[in-house]
Amino acid sequence: MSQKKGIRIALLSLHGLIRGENLELGRDEDTGGQTKYVVELARALAERPDVARVDLITRQIIDDRVSDDYAQPEESIGNNAYIIRIPFGPRRYLYKTKLWPYMEVFVDQCLNYFQRNRAVPDIIHGHYADAGYGGAQLARLLGIPFVFTGHSLGRVKKERLIESGVAQKKIESNYRITRRIEAEEFALETCSLIITSTHQEVRQQYEKYDHYIPERMEVIPPGVNLESFHPPREDDEEPEIAQKINLFFDDPSKPMIVAMARPDERKNLERLVLTYGESPQLQREANLVLIMGSRTDIREMPSGQRAVLNNILTLIDVYDLYGKVAYPKHHRSDDVPEIYRMITRNRGVFINPAMTEPFGLTLLEAAASGVPIVATNDGGPSDIIANCKNGILIDPFDTDSIEKALLRALTEPETWNEWSRTGYDNVHKYYSWQRHAERYIRDVNEVLDVFKSSPSITNRKKTRPLTGVDRIVIADIDNTLTGNDEAMREFFDLLENTETGVGFGIATGRRFEEVMRLMDEHHLPQPEVIITSVGTEMYYGKNLTPDASWRKHIDFRWEPEKVRAALDSIKGLYPQEEHEQSTYKISYGIDFSESPSVATIRRILRENGIRVKVIVSLGMFLDIIPARAGSGLCIRHMAFKWGFPLEHILVAGDSGNDEEMLAGNTLGVVVGNYSKELEKLRKYPRIFFAEKEHAAGIVEGIEYYNFLDKIQIPNDRNVEPEQSE
């Protein structure tokens, strides 16, 4: 492991197939430009003298359908740059929409990695919504800054799908769009810096979010690998991919119109083929090349891609474009630079006709190769063409606009020459990875300066005060532990009579003083740990010593007076009695027949610049706590601090304020008398829904996991659960 001095950066990109070489771009919708972006970003950052190490953290995949490369726990991709693969969820490859039930497990597995390797980063940067959520959770727990890049955003996707006629129910089913948008809001609320590629993203995408704060947004265009992408040279040999493409053509000498995208409806390839088919002049001037990823059998492709490809083949047949259109079945990633050079050599044009394009990395690659471009007027291409002055924007829904732009590039030699030259010059000026990394580190250092006064779990001495305890059961009091005195006595007898070093803990929304009263009232034994006030306070050991480091950790940016000023006057919210309030918990009763929705309450807080957690329980209580607090993070803080395996912690609860601590690598038990707020956890891994109620349900869970002997985890499935929002 490198001893180089400097900051340590963790980039998170959890979906897709990521490796250092021969990226499988276009294999499916999860293996697009983002995978290339994060690999090249990692390399560029690691080259800087002020960066000690960059870890690109992704998901470990063990699946006969994909390469063994994705199963390797660690892969070096350059000096001080590594891909780290963390196992979570099923071992096989899953699309990003299937990953949501496993995100808490990812957080716990990533913490295990950091602890095991003493590799806690100085900053975490999450890419896309899933890594945005996971990275934000890690950053809150570790007390380090979080950077977010959305790449594409759920609210925008939802709007466009609705506009194209897709039913909202289908959008929810296919894309888990509500979960994705919630994750993006969570990431935006947590992050100290948002890095975008274009000004369009800032103006038209992020501003749709409640946590849109322009001051935290920086537009830093990505770079392009200028070693691979360059104009053709006189001594170049004809590449192998050229032979495959030319086999399609009656006249291979004609210029090429090239589009490179997976067969996805949003990429608008069907309209491009339609435009070409209806234009005899385009057919006379150029051949059309469609680079649509690699496929083995059309019948085995995802249904959406299969439908698009079949429609394209139908259009080729309808317009009798045989001999004029190429659509090679396979290409390697190292064929891509050669394809661009083929376009330059025969004075063709590259087109990106997508309905929407967040950035457009292929446009930079084309520019670096001396290729003029035609691109959609939606998204990133506007910035690219404004900077590089190497092409023209089109309306992707207007065939006349597409045809005229292509003909201008193909039939005006001086225009082609000008676009080729200025594109090559300006892409070096505006889009180098060295330039990107320089601006990135400048902004990151500013964020790190702000966090210098923030307590970090990284620097805390890891002591373990629970001597003799090998595992621990942590339960809520009200309606989980209590409610059936006979079952509660059975539970405590079970713990007392076991030979295993098992401890007992309490996690509750109540204040510490209330917990002490209830313990006396119900004659409860002394717990090893008590978590009170919805995960804002923690005490452990015989003397119930408060965890001062946890209090310092969650105090960061906690502004209770601002919370009260924003919420006290809202109709339907009623401050609870004084004994329900605490230093880090503001509690209300809530009457939803009069009050705004929880989403509206969150928005009110955000509009007032207040970063907090909002927790609803039993449909009638509303707790506001610091953003870094919560029972789940509190338990993970305890485990990380002591080096306690999360698999040796069984947690039991019954209501919404228990949700956070139930998910993840701990062993969760939902007792039979649970509140409907927890129903969404039913199909999640490592959460057992007991049939018996109250403490009897905890005993049932202990038996289910064989928790007092050799622990077993029957519900740690290798299949994805049905998902519900």
Secondary structure, 3 states (H helix, E strand, C coil): CCCCCCEEEEEECCCCCCCCCCCCCCCCCCCCHHHHHHHHHHHHHHCCCCEEEEEEEEECCCCCCCCHHHHCCEEEEECCEEEEEECCCCCCCCCHHHCHHHHHHHHHHHHHHHHHHCCCCCEEEEEHHHHHHHHHHHHHHHCCCEEEECCCCHHHHHHHHHHCCCCHHHHHHHHCHHHHHHHHHHHHHHCCEEEECCHHHHHHHHHHCCCCCHHHEEECCCCCCCCCCCCCCCCCCCCHHHHHHHCCCCCCCCCEEEEECCCCHHHCHHHHHHHHHCCHHHHHHCEEEEECCCCCCHHHCCHHHHHHHHHHHHHHHHCCCCCCEECCCCCCHHHHHHHHHHHHHCCCEEEECCCCECCCHHHHHHHHCCCCEEEECCECHHHHHHHHCCEEEECCCCHHHHHHHHHHHHHCHHHHHHHHHHHHHHHHHHCCHHHHHHHHHHHHHHHHHHHCCCCCHHHCCCCCCCCCCCEEEEECHHHHHCCCHHHHHHHHHHHHCCCCCEEEEEECCCCHHHHHHHHHHHCCCCCCEEEECCCCEEEECCCCEECHHHHHHHCCCCCHHHHHHHHCCCCCEEECCHHHCECCEEEEEECCCCCCCHHHHHHHHHHCCCCEEEEEECCCEEEEEECCCCHHHHHHHHHHHHCCCHHHEEEEECCHHHHHHHCCCCEEEECCCCCHHHHHHCCCCCEEECCCCHHHHHHHHHHHCCCCCCCCCCCCCCCCCCCCC
